[in-house]
């Protein structure tokens, strides 16, 4: 890259290479869904949460990177493809990331972290990149060490890697990128659009996986109905998410640069982690319902379906709180009503629970209020 890469450049609309990046990253969601389907125990859920936590923070780093350095030049695009290759390696390794493919995951993760730091260090936010480097490299080291040990130590090192990236910078702001956040200028509409596209791709991939998993040799009327509902539920989640994006964009645009950076961090890190975890759990529950629509759900499948939707609603609510837009009571009531369907799925049939959740979401969307535009509502912090 040339020295001109250090000059800030308006991000504008999301580029096609960024969309391609998201498609590659969403393979992570597909892999985690498959792993969760095979093990819906609390231990299995914990492993999924840790893997997503380790990978989600680097993804947000790339989203913020392209917000600062739009990949419009060939060298930038080629370097970004190298980062995609790292994410693809980690995704391929996910099913046995704690055991047989731990080394592959660690190598892919090192590529992800290294490419990100190289590109960021050549941007106008170089000061933030220098403060970010120790935390991300420490996480890569911990994942590498985890590949060399077995037993509980593996999980301790993975959890430490996730916390080093996501929590430690906030505990030591004077020695992390938090202390120089003012050097980073967020292009508000680009960041909102980028995460919105990620949600679309993740929900779309979930629908594709549901369709691909249908046993065409034993299709019944109930199966067909469940498949249609398997589209309706992600569509309702999509509708819920995009009801808030206008308010998010206007709020961030109205904020001063330093406040905008803080609000963006509160909105697009932890809340969207919960949201993606919700998509993974929801897809797992839908797969189980489509496979046996006329039979009662087992507890794990019913919990995955309802709990995933509730997590998604919690993520959207957390994003709204991060933007200081307030909490919509309809989202809280909707999440509680969705969780109440667990008993329905266990006692009646999986398709009944699926239908009930869709009715709850549609009612929440039609009856509940929207967030205000948010313009002018953010004061300097």
C-alpha positions as CSV (number, residue, x, y, z in Angstrom):
1,X,0.0,0.0,0.0
2,X,1.1,3.6,-0.6
3,X,1.6,6.4,1.8
4,X,-1.7,7.8,0.6
5,X,-3.5,5.0,2.5
6,X,-2.8,6.9,5.7
7,X,-5.2,9.7,4.6
8,X,-8.8,9.2,5.8
9,X,-11.2,8.6,3.0
10,X,-15.0,8.8,3.1
11,X,-16.4,5.2,3.4
12,X,-19.7,6.0,1.6
13,X,-21.7,2.9,0.7
14,X,-20.6,-0.6,1.5
15,X,-18.4,-2.0,-1.3
16,X,-19.0,-5.3,-3.0
17,X,-15.7,-6.8,-1.6
18,X,-17.1,-6.1,1.9
19,X,-20.3,-8.0,1.1
20,X,-18.2,-10.9,-0.1
21,X,-16.2,-10.7,3.1
22,X,-19.5,-11.0,5.0
23,X,-20.6,-14.0,3.0
24,X,-17.3,-15.8,3.9
25,X,-17.6,-14.8,7.6
26,X,-21.2,-16.1,7.8
27,X,-19.8,-19.6,7.0
28,X,-18.9,-19.3,10.7
29,X,-22.5,-19.0,11.6
30,X,-23.4,-22.0,9.4
31,X,-20.7,-24.1,11.0
32,X,-21.7,-23.2,14.6
33,X,-25.3,-24.0,13.8
34,X,-24.3,-27.5,12.6
35,X,-22.2,-28.0,15.7
36,X,-25.0,-26.9,18.0
37,X,-27.4,-29.3,16.3
38,X,-25.1,-32.1,17.2
39,X,-24.8,-31.1,20.9
40,X,-27.5,-28.9,22.5
41,X,-26.2,-29.6,26.0
42,X,-25.2,-26.6,28.2
43,X,-21.6,-27.6,27.5
44,X,-22.2,-27.5,23.8
45,X,-23.9,-24.1,24.0
46,X,-20.9,-22.8,26.1
47,X,-18.5,-24.0,23.4
48,X,-20.5,-22.3,20.7
49,X,-20.6,-19.0,22.7
50,X,-16.8,-19.1,23.2
51,X,-16.0,-19.8,19.6
52,X,-18.3,-17.0,18.4
53,X,-16.9,-14.7,21.0
54,X,-13.4,-15.3,19.8
55,X,-14.3,-14.7,16.2
56,X,-16.8,-11.9,16.5
57,X,-14.4,-9.4,17.9
58,X,-12.0,-9.7,14.9
59,X,-15.0,-9.4,12.5
60,X,-16.0,-6.1,14.1
61,X,-12.4,-5.1,13.8
62,X,-12.6,-5.6,10.0
63,X,-15.9,-3.8,9.8
64,X,-14.4,-0.8,11.5
65,X,-11.2,-1.1,9.4
66,X,-13.1,-0.8,6.1
67,X,-15.2,2.0,7.7
68,X,-11.8,3.8,8.1
69,X,-10.1,2.5,5.0
70,X,-12.6,1.7,2.2
71,X,-11.2,-1.1,0.1
72,X,-11.3,0.6,-3.3
73,X,-7.8,0.0,-4.5
74,X,-6.5,-3.3,-5.8
75,X,-3.9,-3.7,-3.1
76,X,-6.5,-3.1,-0.4
77,X,-8.8,-5.6,-1.9
78,X,-6.2,-8.3,-2.3
79,X,-5.0,-7.8,1.4
80,X,-8.7,-8.1,2.5
81,X,-9.0,-11.4,0.6
82,X,-6.1,-12.6,2.7
83,X,-8.1,-11.8,5.8
84,X,-11.0,-13.7,4.4
85,X,-8.8,-16.7,3.9
86,X,-7.9,-16.6,7.6
87,X,-11.6,-16.5,8.5
88,X,-12.3,-19.4,6.1
89,X,-9.6,-21.5,7.8
90,X,-11.1,-20.9,11.2
91,X,-14.6,-21.7,10.0
92,X,-13.5,-25.0,8.4
93,X,-11.8,-25.9,11.8
94,X,-14.8,-25.1,13.9
95,X,-16.3,-28.6,14.3
96,X,-13.2,-29.8,16.1
97,X,-11.6,-26.5,17.1
98,X,-10.9,-27.6,20.6
99,X,-9.3,-30.9,19.6
100,X,-8.3,-32.3,16.2
101,X,-8.3,-29.0,14.2
102,X,-7.0,-26.7,16.9
103,X,-3.8,-26.0,15.1
104,X,-5.6,-25.1,11.9
105,X,-7.9,-22.8,13.8
106,X,-5.0,-21.1,15.5
107,X,-3.2,-20.5,12.2
108,X,-6.3,-19.1,10.6
109,X,-6.8,-16.8,13.6
110,X,-3.2,-15.6,13.4
111,X,-3.8,-14.7,9.7
112,X,-7.0,-12.8,10.6
113,X,-5.3,-10.8,13.4
114,X,-2.1,-10.1,11.4
115,X,-3.8,-8.9,8.3
116,X,-6.1,-6.6,10.3
117,X,-3.2,-5.0,12.2
118,X,-1.2,-4.5,9.0
119,X,-4.1,-2.7,7.2
120,X,-5.1,-0.7,10.3
121,X,-1.5,0.5,10.9
122,X,-1.5,2.1,7.4
123,X,-4.7,4.0,8.1
124,X,-5.4,7.4,9.6
125,X,-6.2,5.6,12.9
126,X,-2.7,4.3,13.3
127,X,-2.6,5.4,17.0
128,X,-5.6,3.2,17.7
129,X,-4.0,0.3,15.8
130,X,-0.8,0.5,17.9
131,X,-2.9,0.3,21.1
132,X,-5.0,-2.5,19.7
133,X,-2.1,-4.7,18.6
134,X,-1.1,-6.1,22.1
135,X,-4.6,-7.3,22.9
136,X,-5.3,-9.0,19.5
137,X,-1.8,-10.6,19.3
138,X,-2.2,-11.8,22.9
139,X,-5.5,-13.5,21.9
140,X,-3.8,-15.2,19.0
141,X,-1.1,-16.4,21.3
142,X,-3.6,-17.8,23.8
143,X,-5.4,-19.6,21.0
144,X,-2.1,-21.0,19.8
145,X,-1.3,-22.2,23.3
146,X,-4.8,-23.8,23.5
147,X,-3.9,-25.9,20.5
148,X,-1.0,-27.4,22.4
149,X,-2.9,-28.5,25.6
150,X,-5.8,-30.7,26.4
151,X,-8.6,-30.9,28.9
152,X,-10.0,-27.9,30.9
153,X,-6.9,-25.8,30.1
154,X,-8.0,-25.6,26.5
155,X,-11.3,-23.9,27.5
156,X,-9.6,-21.6,30.0
157,X,-7.2,-20.4,27.3
158,X,-10.0,-19.9,24.8
159,X,-12.1,-17.9,27.3
160,X,-9.1,-15.9,28.2
161,X,-8.5,-15.1,24.5
162,X,-12.1,-13.8,24.2
163,X,-11.9,-11.7,27.3
164,X,-8.5,-10.2,26.3
165,X,-10.0,-8.9,23.1
166,X,-13.4,-7.8,24.3
167,X,-13.1,-6.9,28.0
168,X,-9.5,-6.0,28.9
169,X,-9.3,-2.9,26.7
170,X,-12.3,-1.4,28.7
171,X,-10.7,-2.3,32.0
172,X,-7.4,-0.5,31.0
173,X,-8.6,2.4,28.8
174,X,-5.4,4.3,29.3
175,X,-3.4,1.5,27.7
176,X,-5.8,0.5,25.0
177,X,-7.5,1.9,21.9
178,X,-10.3,3.2,24.2
179,X,-7.9,6.0,25.3
180,X,-7.4,7.2,21.7
181,X,-10.9,6.6,20.4
182,X,-11.0,10.2,19.2
183,X,-8.4,9.4,16.5
184,X,-11.1,7.2,14.8
185,X,-13.9,8.8,12.9
186,X,-16.9,6.6,12.3
187,X,-18.7,6.9,8.9
188,X,-22.1,6.3,10.6
189,X,-24.3,5.3,7.6
190,X,-21.6,2.9,6.3
191,X,-21.3,1.1,9.7
192,X,-25.1,0.8,10.0
193,X,-25.4,-0.5,6.4
194,X,-22.5,-3.0,6.9
195,X,-24.0,-4.6,10.0
196,X,-27.4,-4.7,8.4
197,X,-26.0,-6.6,5.4
198,X,-24.3,-9.0,7.8
199,X,-27.6,-9.7,9.5
200,X,-29.3,-10.2,6.1
201,X,-26.6,-12.7,4.9
202,X,-26.7,-14.6,8.3
203,X,-30.5,-14.9,8.2
204,X,-30.4,-15.8,4.5
205,X,-27.8,-18.6,5.0
206,X,-30.0,-19.9,7.9
207,X,-32.9,-20.2,5.5
208,X,-30.8,-21.9,2.8
209,X,-29.5,-24.4,5.4
210,X,-33.0,-25.2,6.5
211,X,-34.1,-25.9,2.9
212,X,-31.0,-28.0,2.2
213,X,-31.7,-30.1,5.3
214,X,-35.2,-31.2,4.3
215,X,-35.5,-34.9,3.6
216,X,-37.3,-34.8,0.2
217,X,-38.1,-38.5,0.4
218,X,-40.5,-38.1,3.3
219,X,-42.2,-34.7,2.7
220,X,-45.7,-34.4,4.3
221,X,-48.1,-31.5,4.5
222,X,-46.8,-30.8,8.0
223,X,-43.2,-30.7,6.7
224,X,-44.2,-28.3,3.9
225,X,-45.9,-26.0,6.4
226,X,-42.9,-26.1,8.7
227,X,-40.6,-25.2,5.8
228,X,-42.7,-22.2,5.0
229,X,-42.7,-21.2,8.7
230,X,-39.0,-21.7,8.6
231,X,-38.9,-18.8,6.2
232,X,-41.5,-16.7,8.0
233,X,-39.6,-16.7,11.3
234,X,-36.3,-15.3,9.9
235,X,-38.3,-12.8,7.9
236,X,-39.9,-11.6,11.1
237,X,-36.5,-11.3,12.7
238,X,-35.3,-9.3,9.6
239,X,-38.3,-7.0,9.9
240,X,-37.6,-6.5,13.6
241,X,-33.9,-5.6,13.0
242,X,-34.5,-3.2,10.2
243,X,-37.2,-1.3,12.0
244,X,-34.3,0.2,14.0
245,X,-31.7,1.0,11.4
246,X,-33.1,4.4,10.4
247,X,-33.0,5.6,14.0
248,X,-29.5,4.2,14.4
249,X,-28.2,6.0,11.4
250,X,-29.8,9.3,12.3
251,X,-28.6,9.1,15.9
252,X,-25.0,8.4,14.9
253,X,-25.0,11.1,12.2
254,X,-26.2,13.7,14.7
255,X,-23.5,12.8,17.3
256,X,-20.2,14.6,17.5
257,X,-17.2,12.4,16.3
258,X,-16.0,11.2,19.6
259,X,-19.5,10.4,20.9
260,X,-20.3,8.6,17.7
261,X,-17.3,6.3,18.2
262,X,-18.4,5.5,21.7
263,X,-22.0,4.9,20.7
264,X,-20.9,2.7,17.8
265,X,-18.8,0.5,20.1
266,X,-21.7,0.1,22.5
267,X,-24.1,-0.8,19.6
268,X,-22.2,-3.0,17.2
269,X,-20.0,-5.2,19.5
270,X,-21.8,-7.0,22.4
271,X,-25.5,-6.4,21.2
272,X,-24.7,-7.8,17.8
273,X,-22.8,-10.7,19.3
274,X,-26.0,-11.7,21.2
275,X,-28.0,-11.1,18.0
276,X,-25.8,-13.5,16.0
277,X,-25.8,-16.1,18.8
278,X,-29.6,-15.8,18.7
279,X,-29.6,-16.5,14.9
280,X,-27.5,-19.7,15.5
281,X,-29.8,-21.0,18.2
282,X,-33.0,-20.1,16.3
283,X,-31.7,-21.9,13.1
284,X,-31.0,-25.0,15.3
285,X,-34.5,-24.9,16.7
286,X,-36.1,-24.5,13.2
287,X,-34.1,-27.4,11.8
288,X,-35.4,-29.6,14.6
289,X,-39.0,-28.4,14.0
290,X,-38.8,-29.0,10.2
291,X,-37.3,-32.5,10.8
292,X,-40.2,-33.6,13.1
293,X,-43.0,-31.0,12.8
294,X,-45.8,-33.2,14.1
295,X,-44.0,-34.5,17.2
296,X,-43.5,-32.8,20.5
297,X,-40.1,-31.1,20.7
298,X,-37.5,-32.3,23.2
299,X,-36.5,-29.7,25.8
300,X,-33.3,-28.8,24.1
301,X,-34.9,-28.1,20.7
302,X,-37.7,-26.1,22.2
303,X,-35.3,-24.0,24.2
304,X,-33.0,-23.4,21.2
305,X,-35.9,-22.1,19.2
306,X,-37.5,-19.8,21.8
307,X,-34.2,-18.9,23.4
308,X,-32.6,-18.0,20.1
309,X,-35.4,-15.6,19.2
310,X,-35.3,-14.1,22.7
311,X,-31.6,-13.6,22.4
312,X,-32.1,-11.9,19.0
313,X,-34.7,-9.5,20.6
314,X,-32.2,-8.9,23.5
315,X,-29.6,-8.0,20.9
316,X,-31.8,-5.5,19.2
317,X,-32.8,-4.0,22.5
318,X,-29.2,-3.8,23.6
319,X,-28.3,-2.0,20.4
320,X,-31.1,0.5,21.0
321,X,-29.9,1.1,24.6
322,X,-26.4,1.5,23.3
323,X,-27.6,4.3,21.1
324,X,-29.7,5.8,24.0
325,X,-32.9,5.3,22.1
326,X,-34.6,3.6,25.0
327,X,-36.1,0.2,25.5
328,X,-39.3,-0.7,23.7
329,X,-41.7,-2.5,26.1
330,X,-43.1,-4.5,23.2
331,X,-39.7,-6.1,22.7
332,X,-39.5,-7.2,26.4
333,X,-43.1,-8.5,26.3
334,X,-42.4,-10.2,23.0
335,X,-39.2,-12.0,24.4
336,X,-41.1,-13.2,27.5
337,X,-44.0,-14.5,25.3
338,X,-41.6,-16.3,23.0
339,X,-39.9,-18.0,26.0
340,X,-43.4,-19.1,27.2
341,X,-43.8,-21.1,24.0
342,X,-41.2,-23.6,25.3
343,X,-43.9,-25.4,27.2
344,X,-46.1,-25.4,24.1
345,X,-43.5,-27.1,22.0
346,X,-42.8,-29.8,24.6
347,X,-46.4,-30.5,25.3
348,X,-47.9,-30.3,21.8
349,X,-45.9,-30.3,18.6
350,X,-42.8,-28.5,17.2
351,X,-44.8,-26.8,14.4
352,X,-47.2,-25.4,17.0
353,X,-44.4,-23.7,18.9
354,X,-43.0,-22.4,15.6
355,X,-46.3,-21.0,14.6
356,X,-46.8,-19.4,18.0
357,X,-43.5,-17.6,17.9
358,X,-44.3,-16.2,14.5
359,X,-47.6,-14.9,15.7
360,X,-45.9,-13.3,18.8
361,X,-43.4,-11.6,16.6
362,X,-45.9,-10.3,14.1
363,X,-48.1,-9.0,16.9
364,X,-45.1,-7.3,18.4
365,X,-44.2,-5.6,15.1
366,X,-47.7,-4.5,14.3
367,X,-48.8,-3.3,17.7
368,X,-45.5,-2.1,19.3
369,X,-44.2,1.4,18.6
370,X,-41.0,2.2,16.7
371,X,-38.0,4.0,18.0
372,X,-38.0,7.7,17.3
373,X,-35.6,8.9,14.6
374,X,-33.1,9.9,17.3
375,X,-31.8,12.9,15.4
376,X,-30.6,15.6,17.8
377,X,-31.2,13.4,20.8
378,X,-27.6,12.7,21.6
379,X,-25.7,15.1,23.8
380,X,-22.0,15.5,23.9
381,X,-20.5,13.1,26.5
